[in-house]
Amino acid sequence: MTTGRKRPFMAYVLIALQTLLGIGAVAGGSFMLINPSGELLGLGLELLDGSPFNDYLIPGLLLTLVLGVMPLFVACGLLWRFPARVADRLNLYRDTHWSWSFSLYTGYALVIWIAAQVYFLQAVHGVHLLYWTIGFAIQIVTLLPRTRAYYIQTAS
């Protein structure tokens, strides 16, 4: 679906952020799924003490799907603006393309994911600050007026 409007630069930034998040999360999550002990990522099971998990299988599945596959799907939707019935049903912002709304959802999911890690680890590491920044950047860029305006649905 094209509108004939020029895509704003920050929409490209948003697509890049979603793509980078997705690729990184699919890679990290896949390593957790392949070896739930965390060895492939240099993570010990002691990091899961105090969490609801005994190994990295469920976190790896969540990471792969929610912060990996979903952002890649969102990036494709932001780029090509194709219709998606299920995503449209979950779109809380009916005046915008589903990918814009899901971009916000992804930003929230990332910030919550990192907050949960910090809570269970009772520590903040550089990687947490990096991904918190990415999560907030996704939210900010998504909410920029020009970005939002580009993804507003026009009545057919």
C-alpha positions as CSV (number, residue, x, y, z in Angstrom):
1,M,0.0,0.0,0.0
2,T,1.6,3.3,-1.1
3,T,0.3,6.7,-0.4
4,G,2.4,8.7,-2.9
5,R,3.8,10.6,0.1
6,K,7.6,10.7,0.6
7,R,8.7,8.5,3.4
8,P,10.3,10.6,6.2
9,F,14.0,9.9,7.1
10,M,13.0,8.9,10.6
11,A,10.8,6.1,9.2
12,Y,13.9,4.6,7.7
13,V,15.6,5.0,11.1
14,L,12.6,3.2,12.7
15,I,12.8,0.3,10.1
16,A,16.6,0.0,10.8
17,L,16.0,-0.1,14.6
18,Q,13.4,-2.8,14.3
19,T,15.5,-4.8,11.9
20,L,18.6,-4.6,14.1
21,L,16.6,-5.6,17.2
22,G,15.0,-8.5,15.4
23,I,18.2,-9.9,14.0
24,G,20.0,-9.7,17.3
25,A,17.1,-11.2,19.3
26,V,16.6,-14.1,16.8
27,A,20.4,-14.8,17.0
28,G,20.5,-14.7,20.8
29,G,17.2,-16.5,21.3
30,S,18.2,-19.2,18.9
31,F,21.4,-19.9,20.9
32,M,19.3,-20.2,24.0
33,L,16.9,-22.6,22.2
34,I,19.8,-24.7,20.8
35,N,21.5,-25.0,24.2
36,P,19.2,-23.9,27.1
37,S,22.1,-24.0,29.6
38,G,23.3,-20.7,28.2
39,E,26.8,-21.9,27.4
40,L,26.7,-20.7,23.8
41,L,26.2,-17.2,25.0
42,G,28.5,-17.5,28.0
43,L,25.6,-17.3,30.4
44,G,25.5,-19.4,33.5
45,L,22.4,-20.9,35.0
46,E,23.1,-19.0,38.2
47,L,21.9,-15.8,36.5
48,L,18.5,-17.3,36.6
49,D,18.4,-17.6,40.4
50,G,15.5,-15.7,41.6
51,S,13.7,-15.9,38.2
52,P,10.9,-18.2,37.4
53,F,13.1,-20.2,35.0
54,N,15.4,-23.2,35.5
55,D,17.1,-22.8,32.1
56,Y,17.1,-20.5,29.1
57,L,14.5,-22.4,27.0
58,I,11.5,-20.3,27.8
59,P,13.4,-17.0,27.8
60,G,15.0,-18.0,24.5
61,L,11.6,-18.8,23.0
62,L,10.2,-15.4,24.2
63,L,13.3,-13.5,23.0
64,T,13.1,-15.2,19.6
65,L,9.4,-14.6,19.0
66,V,8.6,-11.4,20.8
67,L,11.8,-9.4,20.3
68,G,13.1,-11.2,17.2
69,V,10.4,-12.3,14.8
70,M,7.9,-9.6,15.7
71,P,10.3,-6.7,15.1
72,L,11.3,-8.2,11.7
73,F,7.6,-8.5,10.8
74,V,7.1,-4.9,11.9
75,A,10.0,-3.7,9.9
76,C,8.6,-5.3,6.8
77,G,5.2,-3.8,7.5
78,L,6.8,-0.4,8.0
79,L,8.7,-0.7,4.8
80,W,6.0,-2.2,2.5
81,R,2.8,-1.3,4.4
82,F,1.0,-4.5,3.5
83,P,-2.3,-5.5,5.1
84,A,-2.3,-8.1,8.0
85,R,-5.8,-9.0,9.3
86,V,-4.7,-10.4,12.7
87,A,-2.4,-7.4,13.3
88,D,-5.2,-5.1,12.3
89,R,-7.4,-6.6,15.0
90,L,-4.7,-6.0,17.6
91,N,-4.1,-2.4,16.4
92,L,-5.2,-0.1,19.2
93,Y,-4.6,3.0,16.9
94,R,-7.2,2.4,14.2
95,D,-6.2,5.5,12.2
96,T,-2.7,4.2,11.7
97,H,-1.3,1.3,9.8
98,W,-0.9,-1.8,12.1
99,S,2.9,-1.7,11.7
100,W,3.1,1.8,13.4
101,S,1.1,0.5,16.4
102,F,3.2,-2.7,16.5
103,S,6.3,-0.6,16.5
104,L,5.2,1.0,19.7
105,Y,4.3,-2.4,21.1
106,T,7.8,-3.6,20.3
107,G,9.4,-0.6,22.1
108,Y,7.3,-1.3,25.2
109,A,8.1,-5.0,25.1
110,L,11.8,-4.3,24.9
111,V,11.8,-1.9,27.8
112,I,9.7,-4.4,29.9
113,W,12.1,-7.3,28.9
114,I,15.1,-5.3,30.1
115,A,13.4,-4.2,33.2
116,A,12.6,-7.8,34.1
117,Q,16.2,-8.8,33.5
118,V,17.5,-6.0,35.7
119,Y,15.0,-7.0,38.4
120,F,15.9,-10.7,38.4
121,L,19.7,-10.0,38.2
122,Q,19.5,-7.2,40.7
123,A,22.2,-5.5,38.5
124,V,22.5,-3.2,35.5
125,H,25.0,-4.0,32.8
126,G,26.1,-2.0,29.8
127,V,24.0,-4.3,27.5
128,H,20.9,-3.3,29.5
129,L,21.5,0.3,29.0
130,L,22.1,-0.2,25.3
131,Y,18.8,-2.1,24.8
132,W,16.9,0.3,27.1
133,T,18.1,3.1,24.8
134,I,17.0,1.1,21.7
135,G,13.6,0.5,23.3
136,F,13.1,4.1,24.1
137,A,14.5,5.2,20.7
138,I,11.9,3.0,19.0
139,Q,9.1,4.6,21.0
140,I,10.3,8.1,20.4
141,V,10.9,7.7,16.7
142,T,7.5,5.9,16.3
143,L,5.8,8.8,18.1
144,L,7.5,11.6,16.1
145,P,4.7,13.6,14.3
146,R,6.1,13.1,10.8
147,T,6.6,9.4,11.4
148,R,3.0,9.0,12.7
149,A,1.6,11.1,9.9
150,Y,3.2,8.9,7.3
151,Y,1.5,5.8,8.7
152,I,-2.0,7.4,9.1
153,Q,-4.5,5.4,7.1
154,T,-6.5,7.3,4.5
155,A,-10.1,6.4,3.8
156,S,-10.5,4.5,0.5
